């Protein structure tokens, strides 16, 4: 732990939903849920207006609809989110070269490494962070961020949560232990639902309660390694550095289907599409992979993963697709498939030859799910953010005119899909720079209407 508050944590507020409200004037101030729009969809992000009704990330979409039937349910637009994220990460890297992204909407920054020294006294620090927040709002066209600054990553992340949304909180050095003592034990990295339930059985509900547990008893409840990590964090001890380059553990992509897929030809096409996406992301990251993995979830929710390690590392689409297909061919898919994913692990920045030599099969396993958890101190029951999975359970495999997507009409101009089905598409014609616009309905094969790319 540092002597000064020099670790900053920035978290964009309700990021996906806020981007949608920014770009769709009629949704500002209304409940918005971004995620899967089908019965098997999952909520990615809910606006604060939707959270009032109990809608939360990772909640099944059908439950979110039950709780908030008047919300706008939209599929994600990842290209738009990546653009906004890049704008914010650019601001952070201008502030300090040591920026550790955790996701599109979240990052740590080491203020001690700033080329232009930052005044770390409380008043000066608050003024500098407020300028950063103002810059985020301006460069993104209206998004807000909550920012926390403290003497460690653990405390900075807590600080960013304390005054959400659009918050600014500095935990001053010397106050850390007293500040976190009354907080629920769940604020500690590593205390997810499973660990929290175990701690509750021995009367541990706050961080201060955790400090009073005998070490031997804590080891019995959560295991030795986990106990040591939790004990240190309970006393605000966290020396982890801000790492500008986080090593990717895996790259993967997967689809959850609205209806179980039984046709092997269709599954093969989906698998090839995933392989192409994975290969493209490997190439973009200038990485090569040694191991190809597939993930299959059956209609009864049982999950199978299969992996094969290559003699050499590759970023070739045809190699990844071929290995993935051979792994899929070996599985009994009677009854259909609910989810299909392709991933790669064993990433390296060195290309290795002999790619087409015989592959060495790895032992098959029915667990764990892909991707692997991040290193400590991420908890066993809450995987960390290191794996670069892009989850496609939020939208259909072939979106078509899915709610929320951008369209353009030859007569009416740009807009977005308000709803679709039964051969019709309803469009609201507005953009982020216009007032709320009119709604029109068209046949879904109307030649004047088409999807449009927006970033």
ZISULRA-V805148 format. One record per residue. N is the residue number from 1. SS is DSSP state (h for helix, s for strand, l for the rest). Layout:
<<N;SS> <N;SS>>
//
This chain:
<<1;l> <2;l> <3;l> <4;l> <5;l> <6;l> <7;s> <8;s> <9;s> <10;s> <11;s> <12;s> <13;l> <14;l> <15;h> <16;h> <17;h> <18;h> <19;h> <20;h> <21;h> <22;h> <23;h> <24;l> <25;h> <26;h> <27;h> <28;l> <29;l> <30;l> <31;l> <32;s> <33;s> <34;s> <35;s> <36;l> <37;l> <38;l> <39;l> <40;l> <41;l> <42;s> <43;s> <44;s> <45;s> <46;s> <47;l> <48;h> <49;h> <50;h> <51;h> <52;l> <53;l> <54;l> <55;l> <56;l> <57;l> <58;l> <59;l> <60;s> <61;h> <62;h> <63;h> <64;h> <65;h> <66;h> <67;h> <68;l> <69;l> <70;l> <71;l> <72;s> <73;s> <74;s> <75;l> <76;l> <77;l> <78;h> <79;h> <80;h> <81;h> <82;h> <83;h> <84;h> <85;h> <86;h> <87;h> <88;h> <89;h> <90;h> <91;h> <92;h> <93;h> <94;h> <95;h> <96;l> <97;l> <98;l> <99;s> <100;s> <101;s> <102;s> <103;s> <104;l> <105;l> <106;s> <107;s> <108;s> <109;s> <110;s> <111;h> <112;h> <113;h> <114;l> <115;l> <116;l> <117;l> <118;l> <119;l> <120;l> <121;l> <122;h> <123;h> <124;h> <125;h> <126;h> <127;h> <128;h> <129;h> <130;h> <131;h> <132;h> <133;h> <134;h> <135;h> <136;h> <137;h> <138;h> <139;h> <140;l> <141;l> <142;l> <143;l> <144;l> <145;s> <146;s> <147;s> <148;s> <149;s> <150;s> <151;l> <152;l> <153;h> <154;h> <155;h> <156;h> <157;h> <158;h> <159;h> <160;h> <161;h> <162;h> <163;l> <164;l> <165;l> <166;l> <167;l> <168;s> <169;s> <170;s> <171;l> <172;l> <173;l> <174;l> <175;l> <176;h> <177;h> <178;h> <179;h> <180;h> <181;h> <182;l> <183;l> <184;s> <185;h> <186;h> <187;h> <188;l> <189;l> <190;l> <191;l> <192;l> <193;h> <194;h> <195;h> <196;h> <197;h> <198;h> <199;h> <200;h> <201;h> <202;l> <203;l> <204;l> <205;l> <206;s> <207;h> <208;h> <209;h> <210;h> <211;h> <212;l> <213;l> <214;l> <215;h> <216;h> <217;h> <218;h> <219;h> <220;h> <221;h> <222;h> <223;l> <224;h> <225;h> <226;h> <227;h> <228;h> <229;h> <230;h> <231;h> <232;h> <233;h> <234;h> <235;l> <236;l> <237;l> <238;l> <239;l> <240;l> <241;l> <242;l> <243;l> <244;l> <245;l> <246;l> <247;l> <248;l> <249;l> <250;s> <251;s> <252;s> <253;s> <254;s> <255;s> <256;s> <257;s> <258;s> <259;s> <260;s> <261;s> <262;l> <263;l> <264;h> <265;h> <266;h> <267;h> <268;h> <269;h> <270;h> <271;h> <272;h> <273;h> <274;h> <275;h> <276;h> <277;h> <278;h> <279;h> <280;h> <281;h> <282;h> <283;h> <284;h> <285;h> <286;l> <287;l> <288;s> <289;s> <290;s> <291;s> <292;s> <293;s> <294;s> <295;s> <296;s> <297;s> <298;l> <299;l> <300;l> <301;l> <302;l> <303;s> <304;s> <305;s> <306;s> <307;s> <308;s> <309;s> <310;s> <311;s> <312;s> <313;s> <314;s> <315;l> <316;l> <317;h> <318;h> <319;h> <320;h> <321;h> <322;h> <323;h> <324;h> <325;h> <326;h> <327;h> <328;h> <329;h> <330;l> <331;l> <332;l> <333;l> <334;l> <335;l> <336;l> <337;s> <338;s> <339;s> <340;s> <341;s> <342;s> <343;s> <344;s> <345;s> <346;s> <347;s> <348;s> <349;l> <350;l> <351;l> <352;l> <353;l> <354;l> <355;l> <356;l> <357;l> <358;l> <359;l> <360;s> <361;s> <362;l> <363;l> <364;l> <365;s> <366;l> <367;l> <368;l> <369;l> <370;l> <371;l> <372;l> <373;l> <374;l> <375;l> <376;l> <377;l> <378;l> <379;l> <380;l> <381;l> <382;l> <383;l> <384;l> <385;l> <386;l> <387;l> <388;s> <389;s> <390;s> <391;s> <392;s> <393;l> <394;l> <395;l> <396;l> <397;l> <398;l> <399;l> <400;l> <401;l> <402;l> <403;l> <404;l> <405;l> <406;s> <407;s> <408;s> <409;s> <410;l> <411;l> <412;l> <413;s> <414;s> <415;s> <416;s> <417;s> <418;s> <419;s> <420;s> <421;s> <422;l> <423;l> <424;s> <425;s> <426;s> <427;s> <428;s> <429;l> <430;l> <431;l> <432;l> <433;l> <434;l> <435;l> <436;l> <437;l> <438;l> <439;s> <440;s> <441;s> <442;s> <443;s> <444;l> <445;l> <446;l> <447;l> <448;l> <449;s> <450;s> <451;s> <452;l> <453;l> <454;l> <455;l>>
//
